[in-house]
């Protein structure tokens, strides 16, 4: 396919009147604005369907302890079929919002099976949640899963580790996860400093002043988190929902994460909220796109999204949803519809509502 582009933004440049040739697709196409790579959702919980009523919590641990959910999260997580269904809904929504990369936590087997069953999806980094609680994966089980599926890790599907938090994971497990991630060469991420200062604790646990980890949230001490980690994934929607505050300094933001895509929307919805907070900013758009790829070490060749509106409108978050989404040069979304599935955004939101409703009705508290 030959694509004529009005304006293209890449991690290092902005160019006008560019031609892109892809191995897949036929004919010629004109796209007003291309973002290359597309949006990267650097932190998403696809099995989260309820988060309790909003209020100004002191920190994430208080929220986890006292929130009143309508659903039994453990039972949802253990139901592989339902968990996979929720992950499929997440991927469909994400594609239509322009995600060419998504990093998912939770049930790794369900998240991978969802991708296999769909056939089309963004690039996926599978980071199973490590937490000392019933139903979560252990480091030993992750290692077994890593080697069992070694042939799959080709850059379209990639593995990683997600340690839930310092407060809900023992220091020994955190150190073990860090060691395994280093030895296997996979990214390690964790929730950090959500309403509570934890940077000093992390450096003591890992015995280092520069930890090779990806920090998520960091609303309490963004400067310190940014200094001692690989970077910060900014999740404005969940931060504001829980704490009524978020990271304000754009210099400390490395990438964006939707956090709860089935509850608060996908990555373009997140980007729009970030624009409301930080203002229209070309640097913010690059963090929302290239940022996640850089943090998680994912190749981005052939991943791009197209808008039928000018770059200024895309930067401001006022453009409509992307009209085209390409992953590995393959046209996945064409004229705001997933080609292979025949689904548009309204149908994707219906699938999300039905999947969430099924989880709430099947496993009520």
C-alpha positions as CSV (number, residue, x, y, z in Angstrom):
1,X,0.0,0.0,0.0
2,X,1.2,3.5,-0.8
3,X,0.2,6.1,1.7
4,X,0.6,9.9,1.1
5,X,0.9,11.8,4.4
6,X,0.3,15.5,5.0
7,X,2.3,15.6,8.2
8,X,4.1,12.9,10.1
9,X,5.4,13.1,13.7
10,X,8.1,10.6,14.8
11,X,10.2,10.5,18.0
12,X,12.7,12.9,16.5
13,X,11.1,14.9,13.7
14,X,8.0,16.4,12.1
15,X,7.9,16.2,8.3
16,X,5.4,17.3,5.7
17,X,4.4,15.6,2.4
18,X,5.8,12.1,3.2
19,X,5.2,8.8,1.4
20,X,4.9,5.6,3.4
21,X,4.9,2.2,1.6
22,X,3.7,-0.9,3.5
23,X,4.0,-4.6,2.6
24,X,0.4,-5.1,3.4
25,X,-2.7,-3.6,1.9
26,X,-3.4,-2.5,-1.6
27,X,-3.9,0.7,-3.5
28,X,-3.2,4.3,-2.5
29,X,-4.3,6.3,0.5
30,X,-4.1,9.8,1.8
31,X,-3.8,10.6,5.5
32,X,-3.7,14.1,6.9
33,X,-1.6,13.4,10.1
34,X,0.3,10.3,11.0
35,X,1.7,9.6,14.6
36,X,4.6,7.1,14.3
37,X,4.6,5.0,16.4
38,X,1.0,5.0,17.5
39,X,-0.2,5.4,21.1
40,X,1.4,3.2,23.7
41,X,-0.7,2.3,26.7
42,X,2.1,1.6,29.2
43,X,-0.1,0.3,32.1
44,X,-3.5,-1.4,31.8
45,X,-5.4,-3.8,34.1
46,X,-7.8,-5.6,31.7
47,X,-9.5,-7.6,34.5
48,X,-10.5,-4.5,36.6
49,X,-14.2,-3.9,36.2
50,X,-15.0,-2.0,39.4
51,X,-12.9,0.4,41.6
52,X,-15.4,1.5,44.2
53,X,-16.8,4.9,44.7
54,X,-14.6,8.0,44.2
55,X,-13.3,9.8,47.3
56,X,-10.0,11.4,48.3
57,X,-8.0,8.5,49.6
58,X,-4.8,9.1,51.5
59,X,-2.9,6.5,49.5
60,X,-3.3,3.3,47.5
61,X,-3.0,1.0,50.4
62,X,-5.9,2.8,52.2
63,X,-8.0,2.4,49.0
64,X,-7.2,-1.3,48.6
65,X,-8.1,-1.9,52.3
66,X,-11.3,0.0,52.6
67,X,-12.8,0.3,49.1
68,X,-16.2,-1.4,48.7
69,X,-16.4,-3.3,45.4
70,X,-19.4,-4.8,43.8
71,X,-17.4,-7.7,42.4
72,X,-15.2,-10.5,43.7
73,X,-11.9,-9.7,42.0
74,X,-10.3,-13.0,43.0
75,X,-13.0,-15.0,41.4
76,X,-12.9,-12.9,38.2
77,X,-9.2,-13.4,38.0
78,X,-9.4,-17.2,38.5
79,X,-12.1,-17.5,35.8
80,X,-9.8,-17.9,32.7
81,X,-12.7,-17.7,30.2
82,X,-14.1,-14.5,31.7
83,X,-10.7,-12.9,32.2
84,X,-9.9,-13.6,28.6
85,X,-13.2,-12.1,27.5
86,X,-12.3,-8.9,29.5
87,X,-8.9,-8.8,27.9
88,X,-10.4,-9.1,24.4
89,X,-12.7,-6.2,25.1
90,X,-9.6,-4.2,26.3
91,X,-7.7,-4.9,23.1
92,X,-10.6,-4.0,20.8
93,X,-11.2,-0.7,22.7
94,X,-7.5,0.0,22.6
95,X,-7.1,-0.5,18.9
96,X,-9.9,1.8,18.1
97,X,-8.4,4.5,20.4
98,X,-5.1,4.2,18.5
99,X,-3.0,1.9,20.7
100,X,-0.3,0.1,18.7
101,X,1.2,-1.1,22.0
102,X,-0.4,-2.1,25.3
103,X,1.2,-3.3,28.5
104,X,-1.2,-5.5,30.4
105,X,-1.0,-6.8,34.0
106,X,-3.1,-9.4,35.7
107,X,-3.8,-13.0,34.4
108,X,-1.0,-13.6,31.8
109,X,-2.6,-16.8,30.4
110,X,-6.0,-15.1,29.9
111,X,-4.3,-12.0,28.4
112,X,-2.3,-14.2,25.9
113,X,-5.3,-16.4,25.0
114,X,-7.4,-13.3,24.3
115,X,-4.8,-12.1,21.8
116,X,-4.6,-15.5,20.1
117,X,-8.4,-15.7,19.8
118,X,-8.8,-12.2,18.4
119,X,-6.1,-12.5,15.7
120,X,-5.7,-8.7,15.6
121,X,-4.5,-6.5,18.5
122,X,-1.8,-4.0,19.4
123,X,1.7,-5.2,20.2
124,X,1.4,-6.6,23.8
125,X,3.8,-6.7,26.7
126,X,2.4,-9.3,29.1
127,X,3.4,-8.4,32.7
128,X,1.7,-10.7,35.1
129,X,1.0,-9.3,38.5
130,X,3.3,-10.7,41.3
131,X,1.7,-10.3,44.7
132,X,1.5,-12.4,47.8
133,X,-2.2,-13.0,47.7
134,X,-4.4,-15.9,46.6
135,X,-4.6,-16.3,42.8
136,X,-1.6,-14.3,41.8
137,X,1.4,-15.6,39.9
138,X,4.7,-16.5,41.7
139,X,8.1,-15.8,40.3
140,X,8.7,-19.5,39.9
141,X,5.5,-19.8,37.8
142,X,6.5,-16.8,35.7
143,X,9.9,-18.4,34.9
144,X,8.1,-21.6,33.9
145,X,5.7,-19.7,31.7
146,X,8.5,-17.6,30.2
147,X,10.4,-20.7,28.9
148,X,7.3,-22.7,28.0
149,X,6.2,-19.9,25.6
150,X,9.7,-18.8,24.6
151,X,9.0,-19.2,20.9
152,X,6.2,-16.6,21.2
153,X,8.4,-13.7,22.4
154,X,9.0,-12.1,19.0
155,X,8.3,-8.4,19.7
156,X,4.6,-8.7,18.8
157,X,4.1,-10.5,22.1
158,X,6.7,-9.7,24.8
159,X,7.0,-10.8,28.5
160,X,7.7,-8.7,31.5
161,X,7.1,-8.7,35.3
162,X,4.8,-6.5,37.3
163,X,5.4,-6.5,41.1
164,X,2.2,-5.0,42.5
165,X,3.7,-2.7,45.1
166,X,6.2,-2.5,48.0
167,X,3.4,-2.7,50.6
168,X,1.9,-5.8,49.3
169,X,5.0,-7.7,48.2
170,X,7.8,-8.8,50.6
171,X,11.3,-7.5,50.1
172,X,12.6,-11.0,49.3
173,X,10.0,-11.4,46.5
174,X,10.8,-7.9,45.1
175,X,14.6,-8.7,45.1
176,X,13.9,-12.1,43.5
177,X,11.7,-10.5,40.8
178,X,14.4,-7.9,40.2
179,X,17.1,-10.6,39.8
180,X,15.0,-12.7,37.5
181,X,14.1,-9.7,35.3
182,X,17.8,-8.8,35.0
183,X,18.8,-12.3,34.1
184,X,16.0,-12.9,31.6
185,X,16.4,-9.4,30.1
186,X,12.7,-8.4,30.6
187,X,11.2,-5.2,32.0
188,X,10.1,-5.0,35.6
189,X,7.4,-2.5,36.6
190,X,5.6,-1.7,39.9
191,X,3.2,0.7,41.5
192,X,5.3,3.3,43.5
193,X,4.6,6.3,45.7
194,X,0.8,6.5,45.4
195,X,0.0,8.9,48.2
196,X,3.0,7.7,50.2
197,X,6.7,8.2,49.9
198,X,8.5,4.9,48.9
199,X,11.6,5.8,47.0
200,X,13.9,5.4,50.0
201,X,12.3,2.0,50.8
202,X,12.8,0.8,47.2
203,X,16.5,1.8,47.2
204,X,17.1,0.0,50.5
205,X,15.3,-3.2,49.3
206,X,17.3,-3.3,46.0
207,X,20.5,-1.8,47.5
208,X,21.0,0.6,44.6
209,X,20.6,4.3,44.0
210,X,19.5,3.7,40.4
211,X,17.0,0.8,40.0
212,X,16.3,-0.8,36.6
213,X,12.5,-0.7,37.2
214,X,9.6,1.2,35.6
215,X,7.6,3.1,38.2
216,X,3.8,3.5,37.8
217,X,1.9,6.5,39.3
218,X,4.6,8.3,41.6
219,X,2.2,11.1,42.5
220,X,3.9,11.7,45.9
221,X,7.5,12.2,44.8
222,X,7.7,12.3,41.0
223,X,11.2,13.9,40.9
224,X,12.7,11.3,43.2
225,X,11.0,8.4,41.3
226,X,12.1,9.7,38.0
227,X,15.7,10.1,39.2
228,X,16.1,6.5,40.6
229,X,14.1,4.5,38.0
230,X,13.9,4.0,34.3
231,X,11.0,6.3,34.1
232,X,7.4,7.0,35.2
233,X,4.1,5.8,33.7
234,X,1.6,8.6,34.3
235,X,-2.0,7.4,34.9
236,X,-4.0,10.7,35.3
237,X,-7.5,9.2,35.2
238,X,-7.0,6.8,38.1
239,X,-4.8,9.2,40.0
240,X,-7.5,11.9,39.9
241,X,-10.3,9.4,40.6
242,X,-8.6,8.0,43.8
243,X,-6.5,10.9,45.1
244,X,-7.7,14.1,43.3
245,X,-4.1,14.8,42.3
246,X,-1.6,13.6,39.8
247,X,1.9,14.3,38.4
248,X,1.9,17.9,37.3
249,X,5.5,18.3,35.9
250,X,5.6,17.0,32.3
251,X,9.4,16.5,32.6
252,X,8.9,13.7,35.0
253,X,6.4,11.8,32.8
254,X,7.9,9.1,30.5
255,X,4.7,7.5,29.2
256,X,1.0,7.3,29.7
257,X,-1.2,4.5,31.0
258,X,-4.9,4.1,31.0
259,X,-4.8,1.9,34.1
260,X,-8.5,0.9,34.1
261,X,-9.4,0.8,30.4
262,X,-12.7,-1.0,31.0
263,X,-13.7,1.6,33.6
264,X,-12.3,5.0,32.5
265,X,-11.5,4.5,28.9
266,X,-8.5,3.7,26.7
267,X,-5.3,5.5,25.8
268,X,-6.7,8.3,23.7
269,X,-9.2,9.1,26.4
270,X,-6.2,9.1,28.8
271,X,-4.2,11.4,26.4
272,X,-7.1,13.9,26.3
273,X,-7.2,14.0,30.1
274,X,-3.4,14.6,30.1
275,X,-3.9,17.5,27.7
276,X,-6.5,19.0,30.0
277,X,-4.0,18.8,32.9
278,X,-0.7,19.8,31.2
279,X,-2.0,21.7,28.2
280,X,-1.4,21.0,24.5
281,X,2.2,19.9,24.1
282,X,4.1,18.2,21.3
283,X,6.3,16.6,23.9
284,X,3.3,15.1,25.7
285,X,2.1,13.5,22.4
286,X,5.5,11.9,21.9
287,X,5.4,10.5,25.4
288,X,1.9,9.1,24.8
289,X,3.2,7.4,21.6
290,X,6.9,6.6,21.6
291,X,7.2,6.8,25.5
292,X,5.8,3.3,26.2
293,X,7.9,1.7,23.4
294,X,11.1,3.3,24.9
295,X,10.3,2.3,28.5
296,X,9.6,-1.3,27.7
297,X,12.2,-1.8,24.9
298,X,9.7,-2.6,22.2
299,X,10.5,-2.2,18.5
300,X,8.1,0.1,16.7
301,X,8.8,-0.3,13.0
302,X,5.5,-0.4,11.0
303,X,3.3,0.8,14.0
304,X,1.5,4.1,13.2
305,X,-1.9,5.7,13.4
306,X,-3.6,8.2,11.1
307,X,-5.9,11.1,11.7
308,X,-8.0,12.9,9.1
309,X,-7.4,16.2,10.9
310,X,-4.3,18.5,11.2
311,X,-1.5,17.9,13.7
312,X,-2.5,20.9,15.8
313,X,-5.8,19.3,16.5
314,X,-4.2,15.9,17.4
315,X,-1.8,17.6,19.8
316,X,-4.7,19.4,21.5
317,X,-6.6,16.1,21.9
318,X,-9.5,17.6,20.0
319,X,-9.2,15.3,16.9
320,X,-11.7,12.5,16.4
321,X,-10.5,8.9,17.0
322,X,-7.8,7.8,14.6
323,X,-9.2,6.8,11.2
324,X,-6.3,4.3,10.6
325,X,-4.2,2.0,12.8
326,X,-1.3,0.0,11.4
327,X,0.6,-2.6,13.5
328,X,3.7,-4.1,12.0
329,X,2.7,-2.5,8.7
330,X,-0.7,-4.3,8.7
331,X,-3.8,-2.1,8.4
332,X,-5.9,-3.1,11.4
333,X,-8.3,-0.2,11.7
334,X,-9.6,1.3,8.5
335,X,-12.0,4.2,8.6
336,X,-12.4,3.8,12.4
337,X,-13.5,0.2,12.1
338,X,-11.4,-2.9,12.9
339,X,-11.1,-4.5,9.5
340,X,-11.1,-8.2,10.4
341,X,-13.8,-7.9,13.1
342,X,-16.1,-5.3,11.5
343,X,-16.3,-3.4,14.8
344,X,-16.4,0.4,15.3
345,X,-16.0,2.4,18.5
346,X,-19.6,2.3,19.6
347,X,-19.7,-1.4,19.2
348,X,-16.5,-1.7,21.1
349,X,-18.0,0.2,24.0
350,X,-21.0,-2.1,23.9
351,X,-18.7,-5.1,24.2
352,X,-17.0,-3.5,27.1
353,X,-20.3,-2.8,28.9
354,X,-21.6,-6.3,28.3
355,X,-18.3,-7.9,29.5
356,X,-18.2,-5.7,32.7
357,X,-21.9,-6.5,33.4
358,X,-21.2,-10.2,33.0
359,X,-18.4,-10.0,35.6
360,X,-20.5,-8.0,38.0
361,X,-23.4,-10.3,37.8
362,X,-21.4,-13.6,37.8
363,X,-19.2,-12.8,40.8
364,X,-21.0,-10.2,43.0
365,X,-19.7,-9.4,46.5
